[in-house]
Amino acid sequence: MWIEDTDRYRLTRQGRYLSAVFKRPHRVLSTCRLNGGLREDLTHVANHQSCEGVAHVVREASNTGHGLEDYHRTACAAGGLPPESTALMATAANMQCAVLARAEHADLAVSVVATAGVLGNATRAGDPAGWHEQRDGSRPVERNEGGTATVSVLGQSNLAQTAGALPAPPEAGAGTIVTLVFINQPCTPACLVRAATLATEGKSAAVLDLRMPSLQSARLATGTGTDQLAIAAPLVRADEGEWERHWAGSHNTLGELVGRATHEAVTRCLLLQNGVCAELRRNLCAALGRHGCDEAALRELARAELDPPDANCFERNLLALIHDPLSAAAAYGLAEILDLVDVGVLHAEVARESILNQAALLAAAVAVKPGDFAYFREVLQPRADLTPRRLAALAVVLGFEHKWNTHD
């Protein structure tokens, strides 16, 4: 099934493969470990589903040998692709959930086809890493209580004794955002690199807009640990009057088009692949879950704070409660304060008061009694030393209790 057919390339989807064949030579910049980097001799760029998103069962494993080159050759053969001139990317995402987005201005056109999943290994740039590459493979990184990293070696830990030197972590992963970007006009190598940064920013903006949590820290994610990118533009034909674009920053139209199309494609992919969309992120636990205030924490605190009948009522109505729009808004406000404290924008003297105030607003929103902010602040004040996770959960539980009760 063809997805896009131009005078420069033909993009098709067949089974687990999404591939573009170039009709004229292109300059390609890609993250592929084989045939990657900056190339001008490629005939194809492709993306394929190499495993399932859960349990990572690689179906063709018995036929691929044990090395990267063996896998590349076998996977290309299965997709009808020439291994020597194909940049092939891998993912656990379903190719049927791929999204093509286009953006145009004057003589410029950018097409972005993406696959995306974020539920398995979403990360934030700078999160603590789990692996360290060495000459003979990758080893797990262990961290002490202060967060300092050490690399496991044989004989020094049970983990290392069983793992030793391991192959590099799979590029597919349980969640991977793979982005193929096609620019219709020739670009210098430097311009392609700059365009790649805009594609990365567009991807990260899509993930941040949905407030997706990192699975390696309490921060918001900017992507996944296995994201991949290929960006291509035709080689210049000076004898036909063509010229190379030099600039793809966010102040000019090419950068805008790359960023906008990438954002649109990734956003739509996350809905198709993971069922993640803005409407479903309007959720109290989506806001505070990465800070520890999730459904389990709410249930636990309800049982501790409420009489059994009220706790049962709370649990049975929890789904509706966490999706209440005003409660979700207050929860996101609290999450933002916690983030600003974490990065140092809000200092400690302000933080405690701000967190208490926002927790009181959260309780008032859950109670559907916005005029009772002062009451809830007074009730929560003696317990303001609780961790933010416990204070937020307490605000929700007390707000629910007072939704049906009056106070003096």
C-alpha positions in Angstrom: 0.0 0.0 0.0 1.6 3.3 -1.0 1.3 6.2 1.4 3.0 9.0 -0.6 4.4 9.1 -4.1 6.4 12.1 -5.3 9.0 12.8 -8.0 11.7 12.2 -5.3 10.6 9.0 -3.5 7.8 6.5 -3.0 6.6 5.7 0.5 4.9 2.4 1.0 3.6 0.2 3.9 3.6 -3.5 3.7 3.0 -5.7 6.7 5.5 -4.8 9.4 7.5 -2.6 7.1 7.3 1.1 6.2 9.8 2.0 3.5 10.7 4.8 1.1 12.6 4.2 -2.1 14.4 7.2 -3.5 13.8 8.0 -7.2 16.8 10.3 -7.2 19.9 10.5 -5.0 19.4 11.9 -1.6 21.5 13.2 1.3 20.4 11.3 4.4 21.2 11.8 8.0 20.1 9.0 10.3 20.7 7.3 13.7 20.9 3.8 12.2 23.8 1.8 13.6 24.3 0.2 10.1 24.3 2.5 7.1 23.7 5.5 9.4 25.3 8.8 9.9 25.5 11.2 6.9 25.1 9.3 3.6 24.6 10.1 -0.1 24.5 6.5 -1.4 21.3 5.1 0.1 18.5 3.9 -2.0 16.0 3.2 0.9 15.1 4.3 4.4 12.8 2.1 6.3 11.1 1.4 9.6 9.8 -2.0 10.8 8.2 -3.7 13.7 10.9 -6.0 15.1 9.1 -7.2 18.2 6.0 -6.9 20.3 5.6 -4.1 22.7 5.2 -6.3 25.7 7.7 -9.1 26.5 9.8 -8.1 23.4 9.3 -11.4 21.6 11.3 -11.1 18.4 9.5 -13.4 16.0 12.2 -14.0 13.5 15.0 -14.5 16.2 15.6 -18.1 15.2 16.6 -17.0 11.7 18.8 -14.0 12.4 22.0 -15.3 14.0 23.4 -13.3 16.9 24.9 -10.1 15.4 23.6 -6.8 14.3 24.7 -7.3 10.7 23.0 -10.7 10.5 19.8 -9.2 11.8 20.0 -6.3 9.4 20.5 -8.6 6.4 17.6 -10.9 7.5 15.2 -8.1 8.3 16.0 -6.3 5.0 15.4 -9.5 3.1 12.1 -10.0 4.8 11.0 -6.5 3.7 12.4 -6.8 0.2 15.0 -4.1 0.9 18.7 -4.1 -0.3 20.8 -4.4 2.9 23.8 -2.6 1.6 21.9 0.6 0.8 19.1 0.7 3.3 19.0 2.6 6.6 16.7 0.4 8.6 15.1 1.4 11.9 13.4 -0.9 14.4 10.5 -0.4 16.8 7.9 -2.3 18.8 5.2 0.0 17.3 2.6 -1.2 14.9 3.2 0.1 11.3 -0.6 0.3 10.9 -0.5 3.1 13.5 2.0 5.1 11.4 1.0 8.7 10.7 2.0 10.9 7.8 1.9 14.7 8.4 2.7 17.4 5.8 3.5 21.1 6.1 4.2 23.4 3.2 5.2 27.0 2.6 5.9 28.5 -0.9 8.4 26.1 -2.6 9.1 24.1 0.6 7.3 21.0 1.6 8.1 18.6 4.5 6.6 15.2 5.0 7.0 13.4 8.3 6.0 9.8 8.8 6.2 8.6 12.4 5.5 5.6 14.6 5.4 6.2 18.3 4.9 4.6 21.7 5.8 6.0 25.1 4.3 3.7 27.7 7.2 1.3 28.0 10.4 3.4 28.3 9.6 7.1 28.3 12.6 9.1 29.6 13.6 12.7 30.1 16.9 14.0 28.6 19.5 13.7 31.4 17.6 11.0 33.4 19.9 8.4 35.1 20.9 5.9 32.5 20.8 2.1 33.0 23.6 1.0 30.7 27.2 1.9 29.9 28.7 0.8 26.6 32.2 -0.8 26.6 34.3 -2.5 24.0 32.8 -5.9 24.5 29.2 -4.9 25.0 27.0 -2.9 27.4 26.9 -3.4 31.2 24.3 -2.4 33.7 24.9 0.8 35.7 24.5 0.6 39.5 23.9 3.6 41.6 24.6 4.2 45.3 22.3 6.1 47.6 23.7 9.4 46.5 22.9 8.6 42.9 26.5 8.1 41.8 26.9 5.7 39.0 29.2 2.7 38.9 29.5 0.1 36.1 29.0 -3.5 37.1 31.9 -5.8 36.4 32.2 -9.6 36.8 32.6 -10.7 40.4 31.4 -7.4 42.0 27.6 -7.9 42.0 25.0 -10.6 41.6 23.6 -8.6 38.7 26.9 -8.6 37.0 27.6 -12.2 37.7 24.5 -13.2 35.8 24.7 -10.5 33.1 28.4 -9.7 32.5 28.9 -8.0 29.2 25.6 -7.8 27.4 24.6 -6.8 23.9 23.5 -3.2 23.7 19.9 -2.7 24.7 17.5 -3.2 21.8 16.7 -0.2 19.7 13.0 -1.3 19.5 12.2 -1.1 23.2 8.7 -1.2 24.6 8.2 2.4 23.5 10.1 4.1 20.6 9.4 7.2 18.6 10.7 6.7 15.0 10.6 9.7 12.8 11.3 9.8 9.0 11.5 13.3 7.7 11.5 14.1 3.9 12.4 17.7 2.7 11.5 18.4 -0.9 14.5 20.8 -1.5 18.2 20.2 -1.4 19.9 21.0 1.9 23.5 21.3 3.0 24.8 18.8 5.5 24.7 21.4 8.2 21.2 22.3 7.3 20.1 18.6 7.7 21.7 18.5 11.2 19.8 21.7 12.1 16.6 20.2 10.7 17.2 17.1 12.8 17.3 19.2 16.0 13.9 20.8 15.0 12.5 17.3 14.4 13.7 16.3 17.9 12.2 19.4 19.4 8.9 18.8 17.7 8.9 15.2 19.1 9.7 16.4 22.6 7.1 19.1 22.4 4.5 16.6 21.5 5.4 14.4 24.5 5.6 17.3 26.8 2.3 18.8 25.7 0.7 15.5 26.8 2.5 15.7 30.1 3.8 12.2 29.7 5.8 11.0 32.7 9.4 9.7 32.5 9.7 6.1 33.8 13.2 6.8 35.1 12.5 9.9 37.2 9.7 12.0 38.6 10.0 14.5 35.8 8.2 14.9 32.5 9.4 12.9 29.6 11.0 14.3 26.4 11.0 11.1 24.4 12.0 7.5 25.0 15.3 5.8 25.5 15.3 4.2 22.0 14.1 7.0 19.7 15.4 7.1 16.1 15.4 9.5 13.3 16.2 9.7 9.6 16.0 13.0 7.6 16.4 13.1 3.9 16.7 15.8 1.2 17.5 15.4 -2.5 21.0 16.1 -3.7 21.3 19.4 -5.6 21.0 19.5 -9.4 22.8 22.7 -10.1 22.4 22.3 -13.9 18.6 22.4 -13.4 18.8 25.6 -11.4 18.4 24.0 -7.9 20.2 25.4 -4.9 20.8 24.1 -1.4 19.0 25.4 1.7 21.4 26.4 4.4 19.1 27.2 7.3 16.5 25.1 9.2 16.3 27.0 12.5 13.1 27.8 14.3 13.2 31.4 13.0 12.8 30.3 9.4 10.1 28.5 7.5 12.0 25.2 6.9 12.5 24.8 10.7 8.9 25.7 11.3 7.7 23.1 8.8 9.9 20.3 10.2 8.9 21.1 13.8 5.2 21.4 13.1 4.9 18.3 10.9 6.8 16.2 13.5 4.7 17.4 16.3 1.5 16.6 14.4 2.7 13.1 13.4 3.9 12.1 16.8 0.8 13.4 18.6 -1.5 11.5 16.3 0.7 8.3 16.6 0.5 8.3 20.4 -3.3 8.3 20.1 -3.3 5.4 17.6 -0.6 3.3 19.3 -1.1 4.0 23.0 -4.6 5.6 23.2 -3.0 8.7 24.6 -4.6 12.0 23.8 -5.1 15.4 25.4 -8.6 14.6 26.6 -7.6 11.4 28.4 -4.6 13.2 30.0 -7.1 15.4 31.8 -6.8 13.2 34.8 -5.8 13.8 38.4 -3.4 10.8 38.5 -2.0 11.7 35.1 -0.9 15.0 36.7 0.4 13.6 40.1 1.1 9.9 39.4 4.8 10.6 38.7 5.0 12.3 42.1 3.6 9.2 43.8 -0.1 10.2 44.0 -1.6 7.4 41.9 -4.7 5.3 42.3 -3.0 2.9 44.7 -1.9 5.7 46.9 -5.4 7.2 46.9 -7.0 3.9 47.8 -4.5 3.3 50.6 -5.1 6.7 52.2 -8.8 6.5 51.9 -8.8 3.2 53.9 -6.6 4.9 56.5 -8.6 8.2 56.8 -12.2 7.3 56.1 -14.7 5.0 57.8 -15.1 1.7 55.9 -18.4 2.7 54.1 -16.9 6.1 53.0 -13.7 4.4 51.9 -15.7 1.9 49.9 -17.7 4.7 48.3 -14.5 6.6 47.5 -12.9 3.6 45.8 -16.0 2.8 43.7 -16.2 6.3 42.5 -12.4 6.9 42.0 -12.5 6.7 38.2 -15.0 9.5 37.9 -13.2 11.5 40.7 -9.8 11.5 39.0 -11.3 12.5 35.7 -13.2 15.5 37.2 -12.0 18.5 35.1 -11.6 21.0 38.0 -9.8 18.4 40.2 -7.5 17.6 37.3 -6.7 21.3 36.8 -5.9 21.7 40.5 -3.7 18.6 40.4 -1.8 19.9 37.4 -1.3 23.1 39.2 0.3 21.3 42.1 2.4 19.2 39.8 3.8 22.3 38.2 4.7 23.8 41.6 6.5 20.6 42.5 8.4 20.7 39.1 9.4 24.3 39.7 10.6 23.5 43.1 12.7 20.6 41.8 14.5 22.8 39.2 15.0 25.6 41.7 12.7 28.2 40.2 10.7 28.3 43.4 13.0 28.3 46.5 12.3 26.4 49.7 10.7 29.2 51.6 8.1 29.7 48.9 7.7 26.0 48.2 6.1 24.8 51.4 3.5 27.6 51.4 2.7 27.2 47.7 2.3 23.4 48.0 0.0 23.8 51.0 -2.1 26.4 49.1 -2.4 24.3 46.0 -3.3 21.2 48.0 -6.1 23.2 49.7 -7.3 24.2 46.2 -7.2 20.6 45.1 -9.3 19.5 48.1 -11.8 22.3 47.5 -12.1 21.3 43.8 -12.7 17.6 44.7 -15.3 18.7 47.2 -16.9 21.0 44.6 -16.8 23.7 47.2 -14.4 26.4 45.9 -15.4 28.8 48.7 -14.0 26.4 51.3 -10.3 26.9 50.3 -9.6 28.6 53.7 -11.2 25.7 55.6 -9.2 23.1 53.7 -6.0 25.1 54.2 -6.6 25.1 57.9 -7.3 21.4 58.0 -4.2 20.5 56.0 -1.9 23.0 57.8 -1.0 20.6 60.7 0.0 18.0 58.2 2.0 20.2 55.8 5.2 18.3 56.6 3.9 15.2 54.8 5.6 14.4 51.5 3.9 16.0 48.5 2.6 12.6 47.5 0.9 12.0 50.9 -0.3 15.6 51.1 -1.9 15.5 47.6 -3.6 12.2 48.3 -4.9 13.5 51.7 -6.3 16.6 49.9 -8.2 14.4 47.5 -9.5 12.1 50.3 -10.6 14.9 52.6 -12.1 16.8 49.7 -14.2 13.7 48.8 -15.3 13.3 52.4 -16.4 16.9 52.7 -18.2 16.8 49.4 -21.1 15.2 51.2 -20.5 16.6 54.7 -20.8 20.1 56.2 -18.4 21.7 58.7 -18.8 24.2 61.4 
